[in-house]
Amino acid sequence: MKGGPYKLRRRAKELSLILIVLVGATVLLWTWDRSPVLTSSLPSKNKLLHLSPDIKTVPLEPKRHVKEEISTLTRSEVINNKEEHHFDETSSTDTTETVPIQKKEEEATKHKHGPKREKTGVIKTGSSSTQIEETKNVILLEKTSEKEEKTVENQACNHAKGKWVIDDRRPLYSGFGCKQWLAPMWACRLMQRQDFAFEKTRWQPKDCDMEEFEGSKFLARMRDKTLAFVGDSLGRQQFQSLMCMITAGKNSSDVLDVGKEYGLVIPPGGKRPNGWAYRFPSTNTTVIYYWSSTLCDLEPLNVKDPHTEYAMHLDRPPAFLHQFLPKIDVVVLNSGHHWNRGKLMANRWVMYVGGVPNNNSKIADMGSAKNFTIHSTVKWVDSQLPKYPLLKAFYRSISPRHFVNGDWNTGGSCDNTTPMSIGKEVLQEESSDYSAASAVRGTGVKLLDITALSQVRDEGHISQFSITATPGVQDCLHWCLPGVPDTWNEILFAQI
């Protein structure tokens, strides 16, 4: 055919040009889509999350109670009293390093934000900006954050996590004025102590606000109800603290002593009753304290002998609970510091199990006997809850001691009088009182967990200023009032 070779060469050139144009266009479009520089010059419907130079790769998490957009989302945590990384609005530097996230933090995040999503935002670091892939999931996270906030707010607050802060509205009552309820041996304002900065501290739970305590609100909430503390001298401190808080430390002549209704009278030859019970007539609210340092039943082996030994029934709750639990609406139990050989021998207590002297070596030592008793009593109270469905039962975890360089009788001391806990956060997931936590697990009895938050308040003890202690002996067990036990009651109030 005429001109055939020429036409073929011409068509080949045209096809080559078309192919080159197509390849070039494809490369250009691909580069435009992938290049951070080109992309950053375009207006985008989705804003970018910028990371600070210290931040590497972390799971995306919306900050609670903050309504800023994702581009201005910030995060600040304190773990083990040290500040960790923060999200901010500065661009990140070049890096591909990944920050390992602790397992506990991942689990906490998973529980806090509900079911795990199938796809989450992936944070990548680039040369000049940080981009989030799976943009749809990020937007969904932003849209549902308000719902998640409401869900968190409706969940029970973990009052054991938080920090101590300065609050000039504290204390809730005067250590000078609450003489009607407060024993002088615990009123540090009546002692020689000069530093009272510890009274100006307030516990702030993490991620939630604790309801402000007011005596009138407490009485209204407890109208026609009875609250009973059953435990040792720390339980008595909590009882006296609550009485001062309800009355704001003022004399209340209308409050009735109803101890006789609960058998709380001075026994023959005794110095004081085994407890106290007071009633506020305006709301028919009764507050009781019953002394039971070991939370088990004590029975004299010979009622005619004033020096008789007592059967310490480790598997029986105190007789007071057996008799009066039907009349109680809120009960707070505690035990711990009387479980030592010296106390048992001084009180002539003999361990019994099953109605006979204990011969089980597994529960013969103090720690095992205490755990066995606490579990037994909590289990019994739990068995009573179906009979009294309105009953609220709490077991308060142990109040920490702060003896340094010895014990109470070997020169131990707690001389610090300055709050050292301000700004430090308590963030542990489990209670420091393992025995208490394990006893209530799986029961309807709630844990009033005050151990860790009290552990950082060593300056709040009576220390060397006790007016009843032997010279040279410090009290690093009991607390000054007003003081730390007031917080225990604020947490209790928030949970009833």
Salt bridges, closest charged atoms under 4 A:
GLU14 OE2 - ARG10 NE 3.89
GLU61 OE1 - ARG75 NH2 3.51
GLU61 OE2 - LYS112 NZ 3.16
GLU61 OE2 - HIS113 NE2 3.34
GLU69 OE1 - LYS47 NZ 2.21
GLU77 OE2 - ARG75 NH2 2.59
GLU83 OE1 - HIS86 NE2 3.83
GLU105 OE2 - ARG75 NH2 2.50
GLU133 OE2 - LYS124 NZ 3.08
GLU148 OE1 - HIS113 ND1 3.61
GLU148 OE2 - ARG117 NH2 3.33
GLU153 OE2 - HIS65 ND1 3.40
ASP167 OD2 - ARG169 NH2 2.82
ASP167 OD2 - ARG170 NH1 3.62
ASP167 OD2 - ARG202 NE 2.69
GLU199 OE1 - ARG189 NH2 2.87
ASP207 OD2 - ARG64 NH1 3.52
GLU211 OE2 - LYS217 NZ 3.52
GLU211 OE2 - ARG221 NH2 2.75
GLU212 OE2 - ARG169 NH2 3.38
GLU212 OE1 - ARG170 NH1 3.76
GLU261 OE1 - ARG279 NH2 2.95
GLU299 OE1 - HIS313 NE2 2.86
GLU299 OE1 - ARG316 NH1 3.99
ASP407 OD1 - ARG401 NH2 2.65
GLU429 OE2 - LYS161 NZ 2.67
GLU459 OE2 - ARG457 NE 2.59
ASP475 OD2 - HIS478 ND1 3.01
GLU490 OE2 - ARG170 NH2 2.67
